[in-house]
Amino acid sequence: MALLRSDAKDPKTQDAERVARAASEAAKKSRKSSESYWQVSWRIFRKNHVGVFCLGIVVLLVFVALFAGLIAPFDPDAIELTNRLQGPGGSHLLGTDELGRDILSRIIYGCRISLSVGVVSQAIALFIGFFAGVIAGYFGGKVDTVISFVIQVFSSFPFLLFAIVVMFVLGPGLVNLYVALGLLMWTTTARLVRGDVMRLKESEYIQSCVLSGGSSWRIITKHLLPNCVSTLIVTSTLGIPNAIMSEASLSFLGLGVQPPTSSWGAMISASQPYIQVNPTYSIATGVAIIITVMAFNLLGDALRDALDPKMRS
């Protein structure tokens, strides 16, 4: 009995432990509440292992695109007809194409083209879409009606068909591809930003800025733009793979990047007659497109979950 009494905790000790636990939990809550929006978003994003893995893949793709000249084992445009359509192995890890060019080197340089098309065209789309959405949502009325009508017109056409028509008018080429995709991909951004602005402009601090005589340009750049950054990040991350797929499709049809520039879509188109002779030619290029598109899509989903205020804990 004396042993049992000695093992039992004193009520004062139990109370002290409860107070310590409560203080620890309060400290954790205080630290969480003191975190900024971006710190909380990063904490949520780190818990998404798929998103972190895809971020690593995207960083690797960017590294490959930036240092393609150092990574590629051969000149992607060097023609060696004596080595045409070689299978994987030896000095050419993925074999050679119909002109004896190293397939791996052309895939590496094709990564640079695909990422540049995705980033540049999406930057153009973000610029147009943001200001169109802000103007429509902020001013409303007839301005909103006109911009919303334009958005509906652009959205009503099948995207790839519309892109083919625009590229046919502008002509094939990398610069025209930037412009065409940028002009066709802004509607999603505009629609989302318009919704954010219509919600934000009714808030008290925006109304106080208006009543204090703040100019529309200052309100848009100083207050509305920072609150739309998360939407722009998610939209651009999900828009880049769409641009990459569009570039590959247009290049496959001969309306995008022109030879001899390395392009994944053009490589798949050129590999069709030789798929039985060297299947790696088309398979490796297709796998590169799949990995890139899936990495950006899954990263966009993870960012959307992390940046969504409903996910705050």
N, C-alpha and C positions, 0 to 999 in steps of 0.2 A: 504493500500500500504506500509506503514511503517512497518507493521507486516510482510508482505511477504518479504520485503528487509532484515528484521532482521533474518528471518528463513533461507534465502539463505546463502550457504557456500561461504566464501571468496575464490577467486581463489588460494591465497597463501595456505589456509588451505587444499584445494583439492590437490594441488601439494605436500604438506607435507604428506598427507595420501597415495598418490600414491608412494611416495618415501619410506614410511614406509612399505607398502605392498611389494614393490619390494625387499627391504632389507630383509624382513621376508622370502620371497620365495628363495632368494639367500642363506640365512642362512640354510634353509632346504636342498637345493640342496648341499650345502657345507658339511652338516652333513652326507648326504647320500653318497657323493663321498668319504668322509673320512672313511666310514665304511669298514671293511675288508670283504673278500669273505664270511666267515662263519657268520658274523653278518648280512649281507644282506640275506643269505640263511635262517637264523633263523627267520628274519623278515617276509620273504615270507612264511615260513612254518607255522608260528603262525596264518596267515590269513586263512589257510586251516583247518577249524574246524573238518572235518572228519579225517584228518591226526592227529591232536592233540588228538582227542578222541581215535583213534586207538593206538597212542603212550601210552596213559594211560592204555589201555587194555593190551598192551605188557608188560608194567612195572608191572601191576598186575599179569600177568602170570609168569613173572620172580620171583616176590615175592613169589607166591604160590610154584613154583618149588624149590626155595632156602629154604623155611621154611615149606616144606611139613610135616616134622616130628612133627611140632608144630601145624599145621593147621588141619591135618587129625584127625577126631574124634576116629578112630580105627586103629589097626594094619591092613594094607592092605592084609597081608598074613595069618591072623588068621582065621582058619577054624572052623565053628560052624554048623555042619550038622543039628542040631535041628532048626536052623533059616534060612535054605536054601530057596531061591526064595520068600522072603518076599516082599510085596509091599512097596511103599514109606510111610513113617510115623513113628512115635515113635522115638526111638533112631537112627534108620537108615533112614535118610532123603530121600535117593533114593532107599531104599530097599537093598536086598542082592542078591548075585549071586548063582549059582548052588552048591557052597560049603559053603554057609553061610557067605561069606566075604562081608564086607561093600562096596557097589558100589561107594559111594562118596569118600571114602578113596582111593580106587583104581584109580579113575579118577584123584585125586589130585597127587598121586604118578606117574600116567601115564603122567601128565603134565611135571614132571621132566625128564622122559625118552624122551619124544617127543622134548622138547627144547634142551636137551643135544645132541640128534642126529642131530637136525637142526644146532646148533651152531658148534659142533665139525666137522661134515662132511663138512659144508660150509667153515670152517677155512682151512681144508685140500684142498678143491677145490680152494679157493682164493690163497693159497700159490702156488699150481701147476699152476693155470691159469695165475696168474700175471707173474711169471717168464717165462712161455712158451710164453705168449703174448709179453712181453718185448723183449725177445731174437728174436722172429720172426720179430717184427716190427723194432727193432733197427738195427739188422745185415742184415736183408733182404736176397736177393739172394737165394742160395740153402738151407740155414737154414730156411728161411721163407717158402720155398716150402715144405720141409719135415714136419715142424710143422703144416702147414696148411693142409697137406694131413692127418696127424694124427687126427687133429680136425674134418675133414670131415668124417673120418672113424668112430670115436666115435659118431658123431652126426647122422650118417646114420642109426644106429640101434634104434629100439623103446626102450625108456629109461627103462621102467619097465621090459621088457623082458630081456634086457641086465643085469639089476640089479638082476633078478632072477637067471640068469646063473652064475653071479659072486658069489652070496650068496650060490648057490649050490656047487660051487667049494671051496669057503672058509669055508663053514659051517655056520650054524646059530649061532647067538650070538651078543651081543651089540658091542663089539670091532670090530668084522668083519663087522658089519653094518656101523660103522663110516668109516672104510677104503673103503668099497665098494662104498658107496654113494659119498665119497670125490673123489675117482678115476673116477667116472662117471659124476660128475657135474662141472668139471673144464673148459669144452669147451666154455661155454658162457662167462665166465670171460676172458679166453684167447683171444677170438675173439674181445671183446670190448676193452681190453687193447691194443691189437695189433693195432687196428684202432687209438686209442689215441696216441700211441707212434709214429706211422708213421706220424701223423700230427705234433706232438711236436718236432720230431727230425729235422724238417726243419726250426724251429724257430731260430732266431738270437742268443739267449743266449745259446742254445744247441750247435749250430755251433761254437760259440766263445769258449765254453768249450772244444770242440774237437780240435780246432786249438791251444788252449793253452796247449795241452798235457794232458788233464784230462783223467784218466782211465775210461774204460767202466763201471766198477763196481761203481765208484764214481758218474758218470753221472746218472746211473740207480737208485741208492739209494738216492742221494741228489737232483736230479732234476726231473727225470721221475716219481718216486714213489709218491712224494707229489702232483704232478699234476694228478695222477690217483686215488687219495683217494676218490673223489666224486663218480667215477665210481664203485670203490670197495664197497663203502657203499651201493649204490643202488642195485648192483648185489647181495650182501650178504643178504640184507633185502628181496629181491624177491626170493632168493634161499632157504632161511630157510623154508618157507611153502612148497616148492617142496620136500625138504628133509623130512619134517614131514609127508606129504602125502605118500611118498615112504616108509617110515618106517611103517606107518599104513598098507599099502598094503602088504608089505613083512611079517609083523607080522600076518596079517590076513591069509596069505597063509602058515604060520608056518615056514617061512624062516628068520624071524627077531628076535625080543626079545623073549626069551623062558620062559615058565611058571616056577616058580610062579611069576616072575617079572611082575609088572603092566605095561601093554601096551594097548593103546587105540585100535589099530588094532586087537590085540589078544582078547581083551574084546568083540569087535563086533563079531568076529568069534565065540567065545564061547557062545554068547547070542542068536545065531540064533535058536537053538531048543526050546528056552524058550520065544520067542518074544510074544506069546499069554498069557503066564503065568505072565510075568513081562516085559511089553514093555519098561518100564523106563530103564531097563538094557542096551538096545541097543540105545534107543533114546538119553539118557543123554550123552552117550559116543560120539555119532555122533554129537551132538550139540557142545560138547567141541572141536572136531576136526574142525567143521565149523567155530566157533568163532575164534579159533587160526589162522587158515589159512587165513580167511578174514581180520583179524586185521593186519597180516604181509603184505599181498598183498596191502591193502589200504595204509598202512604206507609207503610201498615201492613206490607206485605211488606218494604220497605226497612228499617224499624225492626227487624223480626224478624231480618233478616240481620245488622244491625249489633249487636244486643244478644245474639246467640247466641254463647256462649263458644267454640263450634267454629270460628267465623270469625276468631278471634284469630290474628294473624300476627306 
